[in-house]
Amino acid sequence: MITKISGAVERVDTTGNSIELAVGPVVHEVLVTDLVRRSLQQKLGQPVTLHTLEYLEGNPTRGNLVPRIVGFLTEVEREFFELICEVDGVGVRTASACGRRCGRSSGPSARSRRRSTSRT
């Protein structure tokens, strides 16, 4: 398994969540969360190191498995992502989508909820 990859950011896909990382003469597509993608947009052409997770996507009964690499800025992010993927029914694609939504608040903050419940 590839656990870390270093190279120059060649392209950042702003519509999807992937980047192209040039490692010598080979360019790898690396899937990333929205947070990682936004951070790497400012590093085009610069060397970066990503902590990675590999998985196979597709249907094994049909024989069309495609190897995928998911990249993270820190080892802790990768470990957290692996924990999310251990939840029943949550796969790599679902966990990646969570990265786009998890940072956004849809209601009052935890701090304001604590304040309002402590006053009653």
Residue pairs with C-beta under 8 A, 6 or more apart in sequence:
1 54
2 52
2 54
2 69
3 51
3 52
4 49
4 50
4 51
4 52
5 21
5 23
5 28
5 30
5 49
5 50
5 52
5 69
5 71
6 23
6 47
6 48
6 49
6 50
7 21
7 22
7 23
7 24
7 28
7 47
7 48
8 21
8 22
8 45
8 46
8 47
8 48
9 19
9 20
9 21
9 22
9 40
9 43
9 44
9 45
9 46
9 48
10 19
10 20
10 21
10 22
10 27
10 44
10 45
11 19
11 20
11 44
12 19
12 20
12 37
12 40
12 41
12 44
13 19
13 20
13 37
14 37
14 41
17 31
17 32
17 33
17 34
17 37
17 96
17 99
17 100
18 29
18 30
18 31
18 32
18 37
19 29
19 30
19 32
19 37
19 40
19 71
20 27
20 28
20 29
20 30
21 27
21 28
21 30
21 48
21 50
21 71
28 69
29 69
30 50
30 52
30 69
30 70
30 71
31 68
31 69
31 70
31 71
31 92
31 96
32 40
32 50
32 70
32 71
32 72
33 72
33 77
33 81
33 96
33 99
33 100
34 99
34 100
35 73
35 99
35 103
36 50
36 71
36 72
36 73
36 77
36 99
39 73
40 48
50 71
50 72
50 73
51 71
51 72
51 73
51 74
51 75
51 77
51 78
52 69
52 70
52 71
52 72
52 78
53 69
53 70
53 72
53 78
53 81
53 82
53 92
54 67
54 68
54 69
54 70
55 67
55 68
55 70
55 92
56 65
56 66
56 67
56 68
57 65
57 66
57 67
57 68
57 92
57 93
58 64
58 65
58 66
59 65
68 92
70 81
70 92
70 96
72 78
72 81
81 95
81 99
84 90
84 95
84 98
85 91
85 92
85 95
90 98
108 116
